[in-house]
Amino acid sequence: MSPISTHQRFRDPRSTGYDFLASVLVRCPGCEQVAHVETAPDLAGVHDQGLFAPRRLVCRGCGTAKEWIRGRVALHRDPHKPAADPYFDIRLWLQIETRHGWVWAYNLEHLDLIGRFVQAPLREGIPWHEPGRRMTVLARLPVWMQRAKNRDEVMRAIARIHASMVRT
């Protein structure tokens, strides 16, 4: 029996949903093209990376710009509905519906993490006794995305999402 090589093994990097909110790709409410929700600089020009830091929606296609200072932040929870960004509640760009539910990501880094996890034949999670093990992005993926029998379908969905970025 040969040992599994390190490129086939995936270890959970313990990333949470909050780690991917610095830059979120959304569908512009004005022109339906790719827009960015990013942290806005404060008066001193510093980009605070906190969850409740001011955010700015910018579309380079039509010039739409919106500011979010303080208010409600709602992370997406329903796997059977399209995902929206937590600040402006605008539909995410990186998402597609499959027969099991939606595959979505906040940005390309998030999508890459999901793809590496799904593709790996050996997935190492966080040990059961460590705190926060259920709070990582990968631990919170829907069960159907974690099953090996759905690997090809999820990877096809991720490929279609990547293709949507090339077309824009």
N, C-alpha and C positions, 0 to 999 in steps of 0.2 A: 504494500500500500504506500503510495507516494504522498508526501506531505503537501498541503495546499500552499501554493506560493503566495507571497505577500500581495501581489497585484490582484489576486482573486479574493482576498480577505478584506472586509470592510469593517472598520471600527467607528462607532458613533462618536463624532467629534464634540458632542454635547452642545450643539448649537440650538438655540431656541428661536421662536418666531421673531422675537425682538431683535435678534442679531441681523436680520435681513431688512429692517425697516429704514435704514439710512437712505436707500434709493429704491423706489418702487415704480415699476412700469405699469401704466394704466392706459385705458382707452380714452382719448381726449373727448370731453363732452361737446366740444365745438365742431371738430372735424373728423372724429372717429379714427384718428391716427395715434401713433405712440406718443404718450406724454410721460413726464417724470414727476414723481412726488419725492422731494428731497428735503433734507433739513435746511432751514433758512438761517443765514447768519444773523447773529444778534447785533446790537448797536456797535459793539467793539469789533465786529467782523469775524467772530468765532462761531464755528458750526458745532453746536451742542448736539451730542448723539443720543440724548436721553429719549425715552418714550414720549414724553410730553413736550419735547422741544418744538419750537415753531416750525411749520412745514410750508413748503411752497410747491404748488402745482404749476408746471411750465410745459407748454407745447410749442415746439419749434416750428411746427407746420402752420398753425393759424395764429400763433401769438397769444393764446389763452394763458392767463396767469391768475392764480388765486392764492390767497394766504390763509393759513390755519394757525391761529395763535394758541388758544386753549379751548378745550371742549371735550367732547366724547371721543373715545378711542375704542373701536370695536373690532377685535380680531375675528376672522372668518371661522365659523364652526360647522356649518351644514355641508356635508359632502355631496348633497343632491341639488345644490343651488350654485350658480356662478359666484365666484369670489369677488370681493370688492376691497379696495384699499381701506385701512382702518381709520383714516383721517377725513377724507372727503367723500367716502362711500361711493367711489367711482369704480366701475368694473375693471378688473385687472386685465392687462394685455396678454400675459403668459398663462393662458388656460384653454382647456379644450374638454369637451364632454365625451365620455366613453360610455359603454353600455353599463358599467358598474357605478359610475359617478364621475365627478370632475377631477382632472389633474390640473393643478395650478401652482404657481410660484410667484413670489414678490419680484424677483429679479433673476438674472441669468445665473448668478452664484447659487441661489436657492435651488433653481432648476437642476443645476449641475450636481448638487449634493444629493437630491432625490434620485437622479439618474444613476449616480455611482452606487447608491444604496440598493436600488432595485436590480441593477445589473450584477451585483456581487453574488456568487454562489454561497459564500460563507460570510454571515453578518454577525459581528460581535456587538451586542448591546452593552449597556451599563449594568454592572452587577446589581442584583435585586436589593442588596442591603445599602446601597449608596443613595443619598438624598437627591431628589430632582430627576431621577431616572425616567419618570413618566412625563417630564416637561420638555423633553427635547423634540425638535421638529420631526425627527424620524420615529420616535416612539408614539407620536400623535398621528402618524399617517393612518389612513383607513386600512382596515385589515385586508381588504381585497388588493390594495397596492403592495402589501407586504408578502403576499402569497407568491410562491415561485411559479405556480401555474398561470398567473396573470402577467408574468415578467415581460413577455413579448408584446402584449397589448399596451402596457404602460410605457415601454420603450418606444413603441410606434407613436404613441400620443406625445411623448417628449420630443421626438423627431419632428412631428407636425408643428409643435409649438416653436421649435428652433426655425423651421421653415418660414413661419409667420414673421419672424424677425428679419429674415433675408429679403422678403418681399417689400418691406417698408423702407 
